[in-house]
Amino acid sequence: MEALGMVSLCFGWFILGSLWSVSAGFRSGAITDASLLGIVGFELVIGPIALLVLRSRGYAVADLLPSPSWIGCGVGALLYIACVLAIWIALAPFASSASQPIDQLMATARPSLAVVLLLSVVNGLYEEVFLLGYLMKGFRHRGASFALGLSLLVRVLYHLYQGPHGALSIAVAGLVFGVFYLRTGWLWPVVFAHMLADTLPFL
């Protein structure tokens, strides 16, 4: 019940928005500075609230947060490359298919670089702290497959608005991130790889 409450708090709004987009034929707003700043603002408000809730329940909040390092950045860059290659392999059979919702979103996206960088830092930390540092780590005792599957389910649910190819890409990236974290317990490289994934497509 605690996990359900935390997922609802941290990702419930995004999941509802994603499901609405699917039901409406993948209609969603354009990617603009305003829309990205809206995400940043939401996460900057909800993130600290969620951490306070966990602290009140006895969690050592410091253990949930990553420890940045240059070595971790290098490993994160390699992890990002591994994600790109894995996604390319997964999407290769569908290379000739019609344009996807995520393609249309990116084609019309014109956010400023400063806002993209801000989003990448805040969003990378927010998602991985609560998906891996809290949710997957918390269910590790139920088995690695269960913990990984649960985090993947939540991650994909709030990215369904991107369409089938986008959701598959997110699932593959989440799998790479999750397996790395399960094997190493090292969160910062995952956060940094996520930051790169949020930034580089706009460049």
N, C-alpha and C positions, 0 to 999 in steps of 0.2 A: 504493500500500500504506500509505503514511503517512496519507493521508486516510481510508482504510478503518479504520485503527487508531484515529484520533481520533474518528471518528463512532461506532465501537463503544464507545469509552471514555466519551464524553460523552452519547450518546443511545441506546446499545444496550439498556440496561436499560429505558428508557422505551418503546422500540420493541417489545421482547418483551412488556412488560406490555400495551401497546395491542393487539398481535396476539392475545394471550391473551383479552383482553376481547371482541374481535370473534368469536373462535372459540367463546366461551362465551355467545354471544347478547347481547353488550354488557353483560355483568355487570361491574360495577366497584364499588369501595368508595365510600362516601359522601364528600363534600367536607367535611372537618372541620378544626379547628385541627391535630389530630395528623397528618392526611394531608398538609396543606400544609407543616407544619414538617418532615415527612419529606422532601419535595421540596427544601426550603430546605437542610436538612442535607446531603443528597446533593450538591447543586450547590456548596455551600461547601467540600466535601471534594474533589470531582472537578475542579472548575474550576481551583484552584491547581495540582493535579497535572498537568492538561492543559497549563497555561501553562508549567510547569517542563519538561515534555517538549518542547514547542515551542522553548523557550529553548535547551535542550540541542542542538537540531537547527539552531540558528543564527537562529531568528526573533527579531526585535526585538519583544519582548512589548508594549512601550509603543505600538507601531504598531497592535496588535490591539485596544487598549482605546479606548473613546470619550472625548472631551473634553467634559464637561458645560458648558453655557452657557445663559443665559436665552433667548437668541435661538433656540438649538437646541430648547429646551422649547416655545417658541411654534410653531416649524415642526413639531415632533413632534405638538402638539395638532391642527394642521391636517392632518397626515398621518393621525392617528387618525380624524378626521372623514371624510377621503377613504376610509379603509378601511370605515367604517360604511356610507357611501353605496354603495360598490362591493358590499359584502356584501348589502345590502338589495336592490340590483338583481339580483344573482345568485340570491338566494333567492326573489324575487318569484313566479316561476312555480310554486313549491312551497308557497305560503302556506297552501293548504287541506289539505296532507298531514297524516298522523297525527303524534302526538307523537314527538319524537326522543329518543335517549338523553341528549343534552346538556340537553334541556329537563327531563328527569326528574332529572338530576344537580343542576341549578341550583335546581329546586323544593324539594329537600330540603337544600340547602346552608345551613349556619348558622355559618360561620367568623366569628371576631372581626375587627374592622376592623384592629387592629394586626397580626395575622398576615397578613391580605390585603395590607397595605401592604408588609410585609417580603417576602412572596413576590413581589410585583410588581417590587420593586427587584432582588432577587437573580435571579429568573427572567428578567426582561427583559434584564439584562446577560448572563447565562449563554447564553441561546439566541442572541441576536443577535451576540455576540462570536464564537461558534464557528460559527454558520451563515453569517453574512455576512462578518464581519471575517476569519475564517480560511477557511472552505470555499469560499464563492462568490468571494471575492477571489483565493484561491489558484488557482481554475480559470478565472479571467477570460481567461487567455491561450488557452484552448481555445474561446473564443467566448462572447459574452454569453448566448446562448440555452442553451448547455450548462451554464454556471455557475449560471444562474437555475433551470433545470430540476432540477439536482442538489440545490440547497438546498431547493427546493420539495418534492422527493420525500422527503427526510429529515424535513422539517417535518411533512408530512402523515402520514407513517408513524407517528410517535409521538403523533398526535392522532386516530387512527382510532377510538379508544374512544368518541369523541363522536358517532359515527354519521354517516350520509351528509351531513346538513346541516351538522353541525359540521366535518367534514372539508372540505367545500366552502368554508365560511367561512374556515377556516384557510388553504386554498389561495389564496383571493382576497386575504386579508390579506398572506400571504407574497409574492404577486405584486406587490402595491402596495409593500411594504417593499423587495423585491428590486430593482424597477425604480428606485425612488428612490435606493437605495444605488449601483446601477450608474451612474446618471446623475450623482450628486453626490460619491460617496465619503465621505459625511457620515454617520457611524454613530449619533451621539447622538440625533438626531431619531427614528430608528427605535427605539432603545432606549426613549426616553420614550413614544413611541406605544404600544409594547408594554406598558409599565408601566400606561398608561391602560386598555388593553384587558384587562389582568389585574385591574384595580381596579374600574372603573365598573360592570361587570355585577353585582357583588355589592352595589352601592348602590341 
